[in-house]
């Protein structure tokens, strides 16, 4: 014969005043965190700039799909969502600088070692 266990009772939920008071505070904190996340630099704001003329290194698109001038050899590039810009054709962004040779101007920028 197997030993019998005493019957278990389901837990009873008692809502005390401190628990009820904590709920609105936690909800308010959650709302503030969500609003801060939406307004932070996590997603850069999109605007509709005019299409640029005279782009020396060609054109590319930014995070918001707007047409912008591409960056040239040695210019600053990259960053979150490429907010610093994208390199023109023939170059790539390494260590925050456009390296390689522009197929438009044939100007080059040699890759240097990246600081750690």
PyMOL commands that set and color helices and strands:
alter all, ss='L'
color gray80, all
select helices_A, chain A and resi 17-39+80-82
alter helices_A, ss='H'
color red, helices_A
select strands_A, chain A and resi 59-61+67-69+91-94+97-101+108-109
alter strands_A, ss='S'
color yellow, strands_A
deselect
rebuild
show_as cartoon
